Amino acid sequence: MHYRTLKLSTLAAAIAATGIAQAALADGFIEDSKASLGLRNFYINQDNRNGSAAPSKQEEWGQGFLLNYASGFTQGTVGFGVDALGLLGVRLDSGKGKQYNPDSSNLGGIVFPTDSDGRAVDDFASLGLTAKAKVSQTELRYGTLQPKLPVVTYNDGRLLPQTFSGGQVTSSEFKDLTFVAGQLEHMKGRNSSYSDQGLSIAGANAGGKSQFAQYSNKFYYGGADYRINEDTTVQYYYGNLKDFYKQHFLGLQHNWDVGVGTLKSDLRYFHSSSDGRNGSHDPFYSTTGYYGSGVTRGEVDNQAFSGLFTYNLQGHSFGIGHQSLSGDSDFPFINDGDGASSYLITDSQIGKFQHAGERTWLARYGYDFAALGVPGLNFQTVYLRGDSIDTAYGKQTEWERDISLGYTIQDGPLKNLGVAWKNASLRSGLPAASTPGSASQRDQDENRLIVSYSIPLL
């Protein structure tokens, strides 16, 4: 009886596999498939100018391979497809003195994961799969995701990108209106091959795998973008990291022709409050870097308002912006301590300027050398200064200056080969070492050199 049942199960599996194969070969699935291999050679060095934590200087160099495949959709009322993202990072240079992590709870260095001896691993890899279905102008995706939304943004600032896992629905059924909703459950850090990390915020994860680290597997989000006209877009989004915080976002982008140039306005407002165990003052969900009385210490309470105005004229771009944070806490966003991005106008190469009470002014300048007949060559610099940072030892300040220069070959046998250099310096009045109930920031100088190339496969 068992043998017969096994034969029937095998036959059923074969029939199902045949059906899947036929669907996969349907027009659209293969014909509309795209695949590319991205090559990224990434070098970084960080010079920590103060503090006693080792190492004072970090330096790592690696070669990354990013295989990206996206199928088309099968024919029919409901179209099905699948995407795949294969990531491989190979260490070219990173000695123990350049990456050493004596604390085994730490997730890794600035580029590579750390082995049990505190050294950078030789290589690390991961494979992310995403199933997708489409009905009319509505698409459902489940699996590996790389969201780029106001309430959650993946980080791509190292050798390999950060990824999340979960489900997301995107709908554009109505003209000029796009809805997005989803739930994230896990993430994979940019210096990790583990895709089952929970979700957390700064200070609550103790820098990695400590027994005191706290994570959530539920981040709910949703929102909409409405294009009022060709020059104006408004946004609303909501995010909720269970047991940590709830966040509302309002945004407005507007382009206005002024003279022979264009003025772009970007206004953003966030309102963040505690959720679940964070609001109940559970000591395991409290965080460092959050301020206020003994009652509110560790509890998310933040409002962030910012405006960035950029004038573009004949290859030049001139920008000025201001950001104001109020409330008893830092600005919260998903951050497991191994590299993360926030949707703030002050999210920079080193710092984020998201501390409690912080007021930040920024000025930026960029130039596209296509205006001089050199397409593909771009320059940008930005200076940020934040003050009024609330700390247990009084108001503090910080500043950062970033410079980037990049060139992408436009034609010939090396078309799409890009070279970029990024340099940054940050100086802060915050201490170099963290103490309970206070933020920390080491003064840093940093250089990145990136060589990238994309090879189309399909």
C-alpha positions as MATLAB code, in Angstrom:
seq = 'MHYRTLKLSTLAAAIAATGIAQAALADGFIEDSKASLGLRNFYINQDNRNGSAAPSKQEEWGQGFLLNYASGFTQGTVGFGVDALGLLGVRLDSGKGKQYNPDSSNLGGIVFPTDSDGRAVDDFASLGLTAKAKVSQTELRYGTLQPKLPVVTYNDGRLLPQTFSGGQVTSSEFKDLTFVAGQLEHMKGRNSSYSDQGLSIAGANAGGKSQFAQYSNKFYYGGADYRINEDTTVQYYYGNLKDFYKQHFLGLQHNWDVGVGTLKSDLRYFHSSSDGRNGSHDPFYSTTGYYGSGVTRGEVDNQAFSGLFTYNLQGHSFGIGHQSLSGDSDFPFINDGDGASSYLITDSQIGKFQHAGERTWLARYGYDFAALGVPGLNFQTVYLRGDSIDTAYGKQTEWERDISLGYTIQDGPLKNLGVAWKNASLRSGLPAASTPGSASQRDQDENRLIVSYSIPLL';
ca = [
       0.000    0.000    0.000;
       2.805    2.328    0.852;
       4.546    1.574   -2.453;
       1.353    2.287   -4.432;
       0.813    5.545   -2.563;
       4.391    6.523   -3.350;
       3.847    5.768   -7.061;
       0.679    7.877   -7.127;
       2.463   10.739   -5.372;
       5.317   10.539   -7.860;
       2.876   10.538  -10.788;
       1.016   13.534   -9.360;
       4.309   15.400   -8.923;
       5.300   14.580  -12.513;
       1.964   15.864  -13.851;
       2.298   19.038  -11.788;
       5.870   19.549  -12.998;
       4.734   19.112  -16.598;
       2.036   21.749  -16.094;
       4.519   24.151  -14.584;
       6.956   23.560  -17.427;
       4.255   24.187  -20.025;
       3.258   27.401  -18.279;
       6.879   28.444  -18.058;
       7.353   27.939  -21.790;
       4.276   29.991  -22.599;
       4.761   33.155  -24.640;
       5.897   35.969  -22.418;
       7.620   34.045  -19.651;
      10.780   33.352  -21.646;
      10.448   35.908  -24.434;
      10.284   38.791  -21.954;
      12.996   37.430  -19.651;
      15.999   39.598  -18.845;
      19.273   38.661  -17.215;
      22.499   40.515  -16.459;
      25.729   39.953  -14.594;
      26.947   42.910  -12.588;
      30.617   43.132  -11.632;
      31.596   45.417   -8.769;
      35.162   45.891   -7.560;
      34.926   47.701   -4.233;
      37.696   49.184   -2.057;
      37.109   51.093    1.186;
      39.227   52.461    4.000;
      38.027   54.103    7.203;
      40.301   56.053    9.495;
      38.674   56.356   12.937;
      40.223   59.513   14.317;
      39.303   59.027   17.974;
      38.251   56.350   20.435;
      40.149   53.312   21.642;
      38.126   50.537   20.001;
      40.134   48.346   17.627;
      40.843   48.573   14.818;
      41.405   52.312   14.552;
      41.762   51.891   10.798;
      39.702   49.528    8.663;
      40.514   48.593    5.089;
      38.853   46.009    2.849;
      38.839   45.185   -0.871;
      36.695   42.727   -2.732;
      35.146   41.628   -5.995;
      31.404   41.283   -6.185;
      29.257   39.364   -8.673;
      25.539   40.183   -8.962;
      23.512   37.848  -11.198;
      20.070   39.311  -11.787;
      17.363   37.354  -13.637;
      13.779   38.535  -14.205;
      11.331   36.422  -16.161;
       8.377   37.726  -18.098;
       4.835   36.701  -17.209;
       2.898   33.725  -18.532;
      -0.105   34.386  -20.743;
      -3.629   34.551  -19.331;
      -5.733   36.669  -17.015;
      -3.228   35.971  -14.252;
       0.402   35.958  -15.357;
       3.060   34.173  -13.326;
       6.804   34.630  -13.217;
       9.928   34.274  -11.126;
      12.984   36.435  -10.423;
      16.375   35.413   -9.034;
      19.218   37.387   -7.464;
      22.531   35.598   -6.997;
      25.187   37.389   -4.946;
      28.851   36.452   -4.461;
      31.562   38.466   -2.742;
      35.233   37.431   -2.947;
      37.835   38.902   -0.595;
      40.878   40.406   -2.281;
      42.397   42.046    0.785;
      41.415   42.312    4.457;
      43.840   41.225    7.140;
      43.134   40.673   10.811;
      44.519   44.093   11.648;
      42.173   45.730    9.157;
      38.885   44.012   10.009;
      39.416   42.195   13.317;
      36.267   41.839   15.399;
      37.150   40.462   18.840;
      33.477   40.529   19.839;
      31.890   37.383   18.405;
      28.444   38.998   18.597;
      29.395   41.404   15.817;
      27.937   40.549   12.432;
      31.002   41.503   10.388;
      33.361   44.174    9.173;
      32.630   47.046    6.852;
      32.499   44.749    3.778;
      32.895   41.079    4.721;
      31.398   38.791    7.369;
      33.694   37.774   10.203;
      34.736   34.179   10.894;
      35.098   32.591   14.338;
      38.695   33.882   14.606;
      37.650   37.486   14.085;
      38.958   37.633   10.509;
      37.213   38.428    7.246;
      35.895   35.355    5.419;
      37.385   34.420    2.029;
      34.004   34.723    0.310;
      30.283   34.868    1.000;
      27.259   34.207   -1.183;
      23.474   34.047   -1.227;
      20.614   33.290   -3.620;
      17.291   35.113   -3.468;
      14.192   33.915   -5.317;
      10.996   35.861   -5.877;
       7.686   34.476   -7.145;
       5.449   37.007   -8.869;
       1.946   37.221  -10.286;
       0.279   39.959  -12.304;
      -3.364   40.817  -12.951;
      -3.962   43.849  -15.152;
      -1.796   46.604  -13.577;
      -1.474   44.930  -10.170;
       1.598   42.861   -9.290;
       2.189   40.594   -6.299;
       5.748   39.621   -5.329;
       6.762   37.173   -2.619;
      10.310   36.247   -1.688;
      13.416   38.413   -1.968;
      12.599   42.125   -2.115;
      14.584   45.349   -2.410;
      12.055   48.033   -1.424;
      12.832   51.663   -2.084;
      10.095   53.521   -0.235;
       9.995   56.367    2.324;
       9.365   53.969    5.248;
      11.833   51.244    4.182;
      14.802   51.552    1.826;
      17.375   48.858    1.078;
      21.071   49.745    1.347;
      23.462   49.371   -1.593;
      26.515   51.160   -0.261;
      28.993   48.277   -0.143;
      30.213   45.329   -2.236;
      26.812   43.592   -2.240;
      23.338   45.043   -1.581;
      21.071   44.471    1.405;
      17.927   42.415    0.711;
      14.654   41.732    2.530;
      12.206   38.839    2.397;
       8.432   39.113    2.479;
       5.511   39.988    0.220;
       4.522   43.160   -1.600;
       1.615   44.284   -3.787;
       2.002   47.188   -6.214;
      -1.038   48.494   -8.090;
      -1.332   51.159  -10.799;
      -4.920   50.497  -11.848;
      -5.842   54.183  -11.638;
      -4.157   56.804  -13.762;
      -1.364   58.701  -11.977;
      -1.987   56.771   -8.727;
       0.241   53.962   -7.424;
      -0.575   51.895   -4.330;
       2.011   49.820   -2.458;
       1.447   47.490    0.510;
       3.467   44.685    2.033;
       4.959   42.839    4.943;
       8.653   42.138    5.559;
       9.790   39.270    7.769;
      13.576   38.984    7.476;
      16.588   40.688    5.990;
      20.087   39.863    4.763;
      22.752   42.394    5.629;
      25.098   43.784    3.011;
      28.012   41.964    4.700;
      26.210   38.694    5.385;
      25.079   35.537    3.603;
      22.302   34.835    6.121;
      18.852   35.781    4.842;
      16.941   35.006    8.059;
      17.999   37.961   10.220;
      15.161   39.571   12.114;
      14.324   43.277   11.910;
      15.334   45.791   14.555;
      16.374   49.402   15.233;
      19.675   50.934   16.335;
      20.576   50.164   19.920;
      18.059   47.320   20.344;
      20.179   44.687   18.596;
      23.400   45.139   20.599;
      25.463   45.161   17.419;
      24.548   41.669   16.271;
      23.961   38.272   17.832;
      24.080   39.135   21.529;
      21.608   37.405   23.850;
      20.250   40.868   24.607;
      19.507   41.659   20.959;
      15.824   42.043   20.131;
      14.238   41.535   16.721;
      10.833   41.493   15.097;
       9.612   39.467   12.123;
       6.734   41.760   11.301;
       7.116   45.038    9.428;
       3.847   46.182    7.838;
       3.838   49.010    5.337;
       1.627   50.670    2.767;
       1.037   53.909    0.971;
       0.423   55.734   -2.276;
       2.020   58.114   -4.756;
      -0.319   60.471   -6.609;
       0.923   62.435   -9.602;
      -1.201   65.591   -9.607;
       0.395   66.777  -12.843;
       3.673   66.358  -14.678;
       5.405   68.634  -12.162;
       3.831   67.671   -8.828;
       3.667   64.398   -6.856;
       2.308   63.854   -3.338;
       2.914   60.790   -1.127;
       1.585   59.147    1.998;
       3.133   56.022    3.579;
       2.757   54.120    6.842;
       5.196   51.666    8.427;
       4.919   49.561   11.581;
       7.778   47.493   12.991;
       5.995   45.352   15.551;
       7.065   46.026   19.159;
       9.271   48.917   18.067;
       7.606   51.817   16.262;
       4.798   53.172   14.077;
       5.587   55.779   11.437;
       3.538   58.098    9.187;
       5.100   59.878    6.201;
       3.907   62.763    4.020;
       5.876   63.937    0.999;
       5.666   66.495   -1.786;
       7.889   66.863   -4.868;
       7.444   69.782   -7.258;
       9.356   71.011  -10.306;
       9.109   74.655  -11.308;
      10.683   76.250  -14.364;
      12.556   79.327  -13.174;
      14.315   81.282  -15.897;
      16.338   78.889  -18.047;
      16.634   76.380  -15.203;
      14.396   74.205  -13.020;
      13.810   74.430   -9.271;
      12.975   71.100   -7.616;
      11.334   71.170   -4.169;
      11.334   68.064   -1.958;
       9.350   68.332    1.302;
       9.188   65.427    3.793;
       7.481   64.893    7.153;
       7.699   61.853    9.453;
       5.771   61.201   12.666;
       7.124   58.219   14.635;
       5.844   56.771   17.909;
       6.348   53.641   19.992;
       4.622   50.312   19.399;
       4.000   47.332   21.657;
       6.842   46.390   23.971;
       8.862   49.495   23.105;
       6.056   51.641   24.504;
       5.681   49.484   27.633;
       9.283   50.287   28.673;
      10.359   46.649   28.343;
      14.105   46.857   29.181;
      14.944   44.359   26.435;
      13.342   46.651   23.852;
      14.872   49.885   25.093;
      17.607   51.442   23.001;
      20.709   53.545   23.386;
      20.795   56.907   21.689;
      17.276   57.839   22.805;
      16.745   60.693   25.212;
      14.227   62.187   27.575;
      13.150   61.610   31.154;
      13.458   58.254   32.862;
       9.916   57.539   31.699;
      10.564   58.081   28.004;
      14.145   56.840   27.747;
      14.189   54.052   25.201;
      10.747   54.863   23.817;
      10.382   55.978   20.183;
       9.066   59.552   19.981;
      10.210   61.576   16.981;
       8.975   64.074   14.412;
      11.149   64.920   11.413;
      10.479   67.744    8.949;
      12.775   68.575    6.041;
      12.928   70.567    2.844;
      15.495   70.292    0.042;
      15.519   72.805   -2.822;
      17.697   72.164   -5.875;
      18.168   74.479   -8.838;
      19.398   72.841  -12.066;
      20.963   75.034  -14.718;
      23.057   73.970  -17.751;
      24.740   71.026  -16.055;
      25.020   72.727  -12.662;
      22.894   71.812   -9.645;
      22.771   73.991   -6.545;
      20.983   72.638   -3.479;
      20.169   73.884    0.002;
      18.192   72.062    2.654;
      17.146   72.049    6.285;
      15.983   69.242    8.556;
      14.485   69.585   12.030;
      13.957   66.711   14.475;
      11.828   67.009   17.616;
      10.646   64.598   20.288;
      12.490   62.529   22.879;
      14.123   60.010   20.556;
      16.302   59.609   17.507;
      14.629   59.046   14.133;
      13.756   55.309   13.908;
      14.266   53.103   10.857;
      15.036   49.426   10.247;
      18.685   49.062   11.254;
      20.302   45.820   12.405;
      23.641   47.518   13.013;
      25.356   46.192    9.874;
      24.543   49.000    7.444;
      21.152   50.514    6.668;
      19.557   53.428    4.829;
      16.920   55.921    5.913;
      14.767   58.188    3.761;
      16.160   61.413    5.175;
      17.665   64.205    3.082;
      20.645   63.993    5.480;
      21.415   60.294    4.885;
      25.061   60.678    3.823;
      28.168   58.626    3.133;
      29.049   58.256    6.839;
      26.417   59.896    9.040;
      22.659   60.293    8.977;
      22.122   63.344   11.230;
      19.064   61.703   12.805;
      19.721   62.288   16.512;
      17.115   63.550   18.970;
      16.585   67.298   18.716;
      19.059   67.703   15.854;
      18.785   70.652   13.466;
      20.730   70.256   10.224;
      21.568   72.603    7.379;
      23.070   71.252    4.181;
      24.431   72.703    0.959;
      25.277   70.700   -2.135;
      26.703   71.299   -5.583;
      26.881   68.995   -8.568;
      28.030   69.219  -12.171;
      27.271   67.012  -15.172;
      30.184   67.375  -17.610;
      27.938   66.418  -20.529;
      27.334   70.167  -20.724;
      31.013   70.483  -21.694;
      30.902   67.598  -24.138;
      32.047   64.863  -21.717;
      28.942   62.709  -21.107;
      29.254   60.183  -18.288;
      31.465   62.355  -16.074;
      29.801   63.693  -12.909;
      30.948   65.551   -9.791;
      29.102   66.242   -6.553;
      29.915   67.624   -3.130;
      27.788   68.237   -0.041;
      28.360   69.795    3.374;
      26.078   69.142    6.353;
      26.144   70.680    9.827;
      23.892   69.535   12.651;
      23.489   71.145   16.070;
      21.205   71.070   19.134;
      21.676   67.285   19.515;
      20.063   66.258   22.822;
      22.441   64.291   25.027;
      22.832   63.528   28.712;
      25.780   65.966   28.778;
      24.251   68.906   26.919;
      23.676   70.008   23.332;
      26.207   68.728   20.791;
      27.080   69.308   17.128;
      28.440   67.363   14.163;
      29.392   68.024   10.538;
      30.209   66.036    7.415;
      31.705   66.837    4.008;
      31.309   64.422    1.074;
      32.900   64.485   -2.392;
      32.163   62.093   -5.249;
      33.530   61.876   -8.783;
      32.386   59.269  -11.277;
      32.793   58.403  -14.952;
      30.933   55.854  -17.076;
      32.184   55.006  -20.566;
      29.412   55.778  -23.038;
      30.375   53.702  -26.092;
      32.946   51.321  -27.546;
      33.978   47.853  -26.310;
      34.019   49.031  -22.664;
      30.628   50.731  -22.789;
      28.969   50.932  -19.315;
      32.273   50.476  -17.455;
      32.091   52.858  -14.506;
      34.716   54.214  -12.113;
      33.796   56.204   -9.005;
      35.707   57.758   -6.109;
      33.915   58.826   -2.922;
      35.579   60.711   -0.080;
      34.030   61.818    3.214;
      35.001   63.329    6.553;
      32.784   63.453    9.655;
      33.490   65.221   12.944;
      31.166   64.922   15.914;
      30.793   66.244   19.432;
      29.292   62.891   20.461;
      31.559   60.504   22.381;
      33.522   57.827   20.527;
      32.171   55.091   22.826;
      28.561   54.387   23.677;
      27.208   54.500   27.208;
      23.661   53.579   28.287;
      21.185   56.275   27.310;
      23.577   58.140   25.017;
      24.555   58.132   21.362;
      28.078   57.679   20.062;
      29.937   58.580   16.885;
      33.630   58.252   16.055;
      35.269   60.957   13.964;
      36.019   59.376   10.597;
      37.738   59.934    7.276;
      36.683   57.539    4.526;
      37.558   56.711    0.925;
      35.764   54.382   -1.474;
      36.905   53.364   -4.954;
      34.379   51.468   -7.069;
      34.797   49.925  -10.531;
      31.568   48.511  -11.969;
      30.508   46.796  -15.174;
      27.246   45.222  -16.304;
      27.096   42.402  -18.851;
      23.684   41.761  -20.435;
      22.985   38.016  -20.697;
      19.418   38.057  -22.058;
];
